[in-house]
Structures are given as C-alpha cells and as structure tokens.
Amino acid sequence: MGQVHPAPDGDPHRAAIGEANLTAVRIVRVLLTASDATASERLNGREIGSELEHELANSACPSRLLDEWAPVDTVREVTDGRSVVDVAGEVPTATEWVNSR
C-alpha cells in the first residue's frame, strides 16, 4: 500500500502514504451459513467412509464459533437451498461492492 516511487516529500519510509491507503480500503466480512441439515447433506455428498464421520463430528463447533465470534458488521449469507452460482452472485450486492440489482 506504500509502493510509490519516489517517496513522497516528508515521508521517506512511505509510512504515511501506506496508512492513508489502508484507511481508504473498505473491508467487508462475509460469513456463509448453512443449517446443520444442509451441512450434513453437503458433507455426505463430498466425503466417504471414515472421513465423513470425522468431518461431521468436526464441523458443528467451528461453525458455531464463527457465528458467535464474527463481528457485528459481518454480512451473513444463508446458503441453504441455494446454488453456488446464486450465492456467488448475491455476495457482491450484499457487501455493496456493486449496486443492488
């Protein structure tokens, strides 16, 4: 973010320009959510044998922690019953990266 040449006057280490550029960046967090039933269905379609049991056992806790600890301004997109294309098309609008359709 401070990759400029030559360095700005009075900012030989480019710290001020880097800080100014960082404050201009808008960070939007997106948490894709799914019900336990949907997560189980997806894992059943993707994993086999002992890997399935392992993934089913280990998916619920991180999911709940992400939901609980995500900052308040995190955009949550429910993915139940939706295709990848549908969700991918919705995220830019939900995050205001593009105007609403």
N, C-alpha and C positions, 0 to 999 in steps of 0.2 A: 504494500500500500504506500510505501515511501520510495518506490523505484522511480526516481526522477534524476535527470542529469542535465545540467549541473545542479548541485544542491541549491535550494532557494537561499537568498540572502538572509543571514541571521539564523539559518537552520542547517549548519554544516553536517549534522548527523541525521538529517531528514526526519527527526522525531516529530516535529510539529506538523509537517505535511502528512506523515503517516497517521497521526492522531486525527487530523482533520478528515482524512479519507475514511478512517474507521467510523467516525461519528456519522458519516453520510450513508453508511451501509445499514439497511433495514433487515434485521434477522427475524425470520418467521419460523417458529417450530410447528411441525405438523406431526400429529400422533394418529396413525391409522389404527382404528379399533375394530374388534370383531367380538361377537358373543363367544362364550365357551363352546357352544354347539358348532358354530361356524369354524372356529379354530380347530376343533377336533375333526370336523369333516375335511378341512384342508390338509391337516396333517395325515389323515387316513389316505388321502389321495397322493401324498408325496413320499411318505415313509413306509418301510416294510419291516416286518419281524421285530426284533428287539429294539431297533431304532425308533419304531413307532411308540412303543411303550415308554422309552426314555424321553422322547420329545413331548409326549402327552403329559408325563409327570413333571417335566421341567418348564412347560410353557405358561402355566397359570400364574405362578408367583411373580416372574418378571413383568408380566402384563399388568398385574395389579399395582406393582411398584411404579411402573412407568405412569400409569394413570394417576396414582396418588401424588407422585413427586413432580410431575410435569408442571411447569409454571402456569399460572392462571391464564396468561395470554396465549397459551398453546392452542392452535387450531386442531380440533378433533374431528376426524373424518370417519364416519361409520362405514365399514366395508361389507357388512352383511348383505347378501343377495345382490352384490354389485360386481361387475366385471373389472378386471384390471384397467381396461381402457376407460371405463366410466369413471373410476376413481382418479386415474391419472388426468383425465380431462377436467375434473372438478377441483383438484388441488390448486391450480393457478388462480382460479376465481376465488376460492375460499381464502387464499392468502393475500388477495388483492394484487397479485403480480400482473393480472390482466383485468380489464373491466368486466363486470358481470355480463353474461350473455343476454 
